[in-house]
Amino acid sequence: MKAEAAHTRNDVTFDVTCSFIPSLRRRISRTRLHVIPVIDVLNGIAVHAKRGLRERYEPLRSVLCSSFDPFAIASTFKSFGFKHLYLADLDAILGRQPNYMLYDKIKSIDIELMIDAGISNMKRAEIVFEYGASKIVIGTETLYDLSFVNESIKSFGEGRVIVSLDLKEGKLLSSSEEIRSMNPPHLALELEKIGVATVIILDLARVGTECGVDKSIIGEILDKTELEVLVGGGISGMLEIKELKDMGVFGVLVSTILHNGKLKIEELKATGLL
């Protein structure tokens, strides 16, 4: 709901609709950067995702946690001081039974949980919220129609719905022919028009490779919109994280460089990113 205020000047009363406030909030948010750890879950366990080749994903090996139990890993992240967690439920994304009880269990450790569970209808969205999501992630990979995004924003609010622009080598992945026909900046503009506040830019071909992200696409979306932009897939290290912060990126999704020790918890704390 828009906030309205009455201002009197020279005995004339003006009604000012403060519709600029969400936009202003997003501009201010670009001065901060959130480092958000990722857990990819397949067959109920945490896996190392690489290049989107899900049939080749192997159980996660991490210098941070000796277990590939997703709850144990989430608890480890919480113990280090992370306040947000991104959970990609690949079982749900692939059309299998979602790991609802896992969401509920992670909710108990009091961490803000973003969940991508192949959400493409209101019933699935409501259940994911019920089991512990702070925010739902609607991925274009499993999205059939942009109208569902609009419906979700109206039902849950812009602060609880994130849209992931799922890419493969820079091209949009989607169940929707309309979405596939767009380029990422065009889609970002369309999403902003229907009320989306936050998007993820994630190129599956870069996931787990440490090869770096496509800054040209990211930069164009930052230039053309006022969206909060989260970036994932191939983050190479602290230097790139700092570069993305300088660009105005709202957050980075990291997994591989955390688990192999390249990105150190101590370094994140020393630079004020944790």
Secondary structure as UniProt FT lines:
FT   STRAND          4..9
FT   TURN            10..11
FT   STRAND          12..17
FT   HELIX           20..29
FT   TURN            30..31
FT   STRAND          34..42
FT   TURN            43..44
FT   STRAND          45..48
FT   TURN            51..52
FT   HELIX           54..56
FT   STRAND          58..59
FT   HELIX           70..80
FT   STRAND          84..89
FT   HELIX           90..93
FT   TURN            94..95
FT   HELIX           100..107
FT   TURN            108..109
FT   STRAND          112..116
FT   HELIX           122..130
FT   TURN            131..132
FT   STRAND          135..139
FT   HELIX           140..142
FT   HELIX           146..156
FT   HELIX           158..160
FT   STRAND          161..168
FT   TURN            169..170
FT   STRAND          171..172
FT   HELIX           177..180
FT   HELIX           184..193
FT   TURN            194..195
FT   STRAND          198..203
FT   HELIX           204..206
FT   TURN            207..208
FT   HELIX           215..224
FT   STRAND          228..232
FT   HELIX           238..247
FT   STRAND          251..254
FT   HELIX           256..259
FT   HELIX           265..270
FT   TURN            271..272
//
